[in-house]
Amino acid sequence: MRPRVRRPTIRRAVIYLPNGFTLFNLFCGIYSIVLSARLNFGKAALFVFLGGVADALDGRVARATGSGSRMGEELDSLVDAISFGFAPAMIMYFAVLNTENWQWLFVFFYTAGAVLRLARFNVEQAGRAKTYFHGLPSPAAGLTLATYYWFSQTPLYNAAIILFTDNKTLSELPWHTMLPGLMGLLAVLMVSNVPYSAVPTIGWRSLRQLAASFVLLVAVVGAFFRPRQFFFPALLAYVLYGALKWLVLGLIGSRSEPEEIYFRLEPDEELAAAPIPPSPLRRTPALGVSPTVVVESDGISPAKRRRRRRRRGDNRRGDRPGPGQPNEHAPRSEQLDRPRRHTPIRPQRLSPRADEPSGAANPPLLPPPVTPPKDESE
C-alpha cells in the first residue's frame, strides 16, 4: 500500500498567489534592465508593461481572497522600486540619454523620487480605501517612460503634424532634450502633494462611475487594437491632467485639504468602509481604543459596582428570588449551608421518671382483649 501523500492546503496556495504575482513583477523588472543593456528596448518596454499588469493583479487578488498582509505590502513596494523606478530609468539611459556625460544623474533623480514616493505610500495609504493617490503613482510614471520607445516606432510618431507649426511632425521635436526634463518632472510629481485619481469603481449609479466605465472601455479598446500608439499619449495625458487640475484649483482658491482628498470615498463605498459602532452591551473596547472608566459621584466605577453585586449574588436585575424560594445565584457557601430536601424531625426519646428505678424494664405492651360477639338470638 502506497503511503498517503499530504497535499498542501488550498489556504496555503491562496496565500502564496499574491506574492507570486509580486515576484513575477520583480522578474519582469530585472529582465527589462538586462534587455536595455542589450539595446533591445522594445522587449524591455514589454516586460515593464507585464510587470504593471502583475502589480495590478496582486493587490486585487489579495483583497479578494483575504490574504493581504503587512509583508505583502512591503514586498510590493520594494519590487515597484525596481520595476517602475530603476528599470524605466535604465531604458531612458541607454536609449535617449548621453552615456558619456553627467546625464546619468537623471537616472538617480528619477529612481530616488520613485523610492520616496513608495515609502510615503506605505506610511500613509497602504491598505486604506482611497479614491486619490498622494502624488503620481510610480507605475504610471514608469510606464510613461517605458512606452515612449513603442510610440517612437509608430507611423503616428513620424507622420502626426503639430498644430500651429510649419508642418512640423512629432519626430522633429527635440526629444533628447525633452525626455530628461520629463524624467525630472515625473520625479517631482511623485513626491508632490498633487492628487491623482485611483482606479474608480465602474458602474452606472453615479456620474463618476459612468465616466470610469467609459474610460475603462476606451483603454481596453486602445490596448487591444493600437497598444503602441495608445499607451504613451494616454499616460502622458493622465500625468498632465492631474498636475494642471491641481494648479487651476489652487489659482481659483477651491483646492481642498489633503485629508479631504486622499481618503475621500464614494457614497456607496462610505457605507462599506465605515467602522461598525460598538454595541452598548459590548464590554471589551475596540482594537486601538483605550477603555474609558466612568466614575460616579460616590467614587465607585460601574465595573467595580458590578463586581460587588456578583459577590452578593444580586447581579441579575429582575431575577431575584421571592420569599421562600431558593436563590440560584447565591454564593456557593450559602448554597452548601442550605438543606436541599426536607428531613422529618425525629421525636425525642422520653427520659425515665425520677421515682422509677433506672434499671426497671418497661412493661410489655399487651394486645387489647377481644370481646366475643353477642348472640342476638338470646
N, C-alpha and C positions, 0 to 999 in steps of 0.2 A: 504494500500500500504506500502510495506516494505521500510524503509529508505535505500538509496543507500550507500553502504559501500565503502569508498575510499581505493583502493588498493595502496600499495607502488609502486612507480615508478620503472621502470626497472633500471634507472640510479642509484638509491639508492642501489638496490640489487647488482649491479656491483661493487660499491664502497666497500660494505661490504664483497665481496667474497675474495679478497686477505687477508684481515685481519682475515677472518675465517680460512684460511689455516695457518696463523701465530699462531693463538690461539690454533689450533689443535696441532701444533708443541709444544707449551707450555704444553699442556695436556700430550703429549707423554713423554716429558722430566720429568715432575713431577711424572708421574706414573712409569716411569723407575726407579727413585730413590726409590719409595716405594717397587717395586718388588726386587730391590737389597737388601734392608733391610730385606726382607723376604727370601733371598737366592734363589730367582727364577731368575737366571742370564740369562737363555735362553730367557724368555719373556722380560726381561729388555733390552737385546740387540735388540730384535724385535721392541720394541717401540722407541728406538733410531733410528733404521733404518726407521721406519714410519715417525718419525719427520724429517729425512733427505729428504724423498720424499715430505712432505708438504713444507719444506723450498725451495726445487727446484721449486715447483709449484707456490708459492705465488708471487715471483718476475716476473715470466713469465706471469702469469695471469694479474698482474698489468700493465705490459708493453703492453700486447695485448689489454686490454680494455681501456688503457689510464687513469687509476685511481690511478696511483702512486702518492705518496705524501711524504713529509718530515716526517710526523708522522709514515707512514708505514715503512720507512727505519729505524727509531729509534726503533720502536716496534720489527722489525725483529732482530735487533742486540741484544736487551735485551733478547729476547726469545732464541736466539742462545747461549748466555752465559750460560743459564741453560741446554738446550737440548744437546749441544755439548761441554760444558765446565764442568759443575758440575756433570751431570748425568753419563757420561762415567767414570769420576774420581771415583765416588762412586761405580760403578761396579768393578773397579780395587781394590778399598779399601776393599770391602767385599769378593772378590773372590781370590785375589792374595796377597795383602799387609798384613803385620802383624798389626793387630788392637791393639796390646798391647804395641807397642813401638813408636818411633818417625816417622815411615813411613807415617803417616797421612800428613806429610809436603809435600809429593809429590802431594797429592790432592790439597793443596793450590797453589803450584808452577804451576801445570798444569792449574788450573782454572784461576789464575792470568794471565798466558800467553794468554789464550783464551779471557779474558776480554780486555786486552791491544790490542790484535790483532783486535778485533771488533771495539774498539774505534778509532784506526788508520784508519780502513777501512771506517768508517763513515766520517772521515775528508778528506780522500784522494780520494777514489774510489767509494763511494756510488753514484749511479745514473749516472755514467760515462761509456762510452763504453770502453771496455778493452779486451785484449787477454791474459793478465797475471795478476795474483794476487800478491800483495806485501806481501810476506810471505805465509806460509802454511795456506790454508783456514781452519777455525775451524770445519766445517762439515766433512772434510776429516780426520782431526786429531781425532775427536770424534768417527767417525765410525771405524777408525783403532783400537782404544781401545775396543769399544763395540763388534766388531765382532771376537775378539780373542777367546772369550768363545765358540762361534759357531765352530770355526776352531779346538779348542782343543777337541771337541766331535766327530770328524770325523775319519774314518779309515785312511785317508791320514796323519793325525797328528801322529797316532800311528804306521804306517807302512812305511812311507817315510824314506828312508835311506839317510843320508847326505854324499855327496861326500868327498873323501879323509879322511874318518874316518873308524874305525874298526866296520863297520856295526852298526853305531850309528843312532838311529831314532830321529825324531824331538821331540818326547815326552821326551827324555832323556836329552834335553838341560836344563840348569838352568833358567827356565822361571821366577821363583820367584825373581831372581836377575836381569834378563834382562828387565822385564817389568817395574820396577821403572826407569831404565835407559832410556827405550823407552818413558816413560811419560816426563822425563826431556828433551829428545831430541825433542819431539813434541812441548813442551812449548817454547824451544829456536827457533825452526824453524818458529813458528807462529809470533814471534816478530822480526824475522831477515829480511834482505833485499833479501832473496832468492826468485826469481820469479818462480811461479808455473802456469802452463798453465790453463787458464779458459776453459770452455766448448766451443770448436771451432764450427764454422758453418759447418754443413755437406753439402756435395755436391760433384761435380766432376770437378769443374773449375780449381782447383789448387791442388798441391801435398798435401798441408796442409789439404784441405777439404777431399781428398781421405783418408788420414790417419785417420782423425777424424771419417769418416764414418765406417772405418774398426774397429777402437777401440770401437765405439758405438755398432756395431753389435756383437763383441765378448762379451762386457759387458752384453748385453741383453740375449745372449745365456747362459752365465755363471750364470746370476741372475735367470733365469727360471729353469735351469736343475741342477745346483750344487751351490746353494746360500751359503751354509755353508762352502764349500771348496773353493769358489771363492773369496769372498769379502776381507777377511783378507790378503791373499797374493797379491791381486791386489792393494789394498790400500797401503800396505807396499812398493810395487814396485813403486807406484806413489810418495810416500814420499822420498824414497831413490834416485829415478831418478832425481828429481828436485834438491836435495842437491848435488849429485855427478856431475851433469851437470854444476851447478854454480861453483863448486870447480875446475873442469877441465878448464872451460873457464877463470877462474881467473889465473890459473897457466900458461896458454899459452898466456895470455895477450890480449884476444879478447873479454873481457867482456864489455858490453855496459853500458852506464849511466842509472840510474833508470828511468829518464824521457823518454828515448828512448825505454824502455822495457814495463813498466807497462801500458802505454797508447798508444801503437802501434796498429794500426788497419790493417786488411787485405785489399788488393787492392779494392775489391768491397764494403767493409764497409767504406773506407775512403770517398768515394763519398757521401754515405748516411749520414755520421756523420759530413761532412764538413759544416761549417757555411755558410749561404747564404750571398754573398756580398751585401751591401746596394746599392740600386738604386741611380744613380746620382740626380734624381728628388726627392728623399726622404728628407724631411725637419726635421723629428724627428729622433734623434740618436737612435742607437740600445740600448737594455737593458744592463746596466752596462758600457756603453761607454760614457764618458763625451764629450759634444759637443765642437768642436774646432771653435773658432772665427777667421776668416781671416780678417785682417785689411789691406786695400790697402795703397798706397803711400800717399793719401790725408788724411789718418787718419780716414776714414769712412768705417765701415764694410759693406759687401754686404747686410746684413739683414736690416741695417738702411737705406741703399740706396733704397731698395725695398719699405720700408715704406714711404719714401719721394715720390716715384713715385706714390704710391697709393693715397696719398693726392692730388697730382697734376692731377691724372686721366689718366696718360700715362703709367700705369704699364704694359700694354699688348703691346708687340712689334708687328709690322706688322698689327695692327688693329686700327690705328689712323684714325680719320675721315678726309675726304678730304674737300676742300673749299666748303662751302655751305651745308654741311651735318651735322646733329646733332650728337653730341658726347654722346653716351650712357653711357660711363664710366666717364663722368664729375661728379664733386661733386654735391650733392643734392641741394645746394644753387643755383648753376648756372642753374640747370635744372628747378627750380621754377621760376627764373627770365626770362627765355627764353619763349616767347609765343609758344604754341603748335600748333595753327592754324592761318591762315591769316585772319585778320579782316579788312574789307574795311574801308577806311578813309572817315568819313563823311564830306561833304562840309561845309565850314564855312559860317555862316549867314552874308549877307552884311549889313553893318551899314548904316543908313539913311544919305542922303547928308546934308551938313551944311545949304543950302539955303531953305531946306524943313522944315516945322514945324514938331515937334516931334509927335504931336497928329494927323497929317493928315493920313488919311487911304489910302492905296494903291488902285488905280482904279481897278475895277474888270476886269478880262480878258474876252473879248467877243470873241465868235467864229468867224472865218473868214466869210465874206459874200459869199453866194452861188450864183454862176453865172449860169443862166439857159442855157441849151444847145441851140445852134444856129440851126435855121431851114434851112436845106440845100436846101429845095425846092425853097426858095426865091432867 
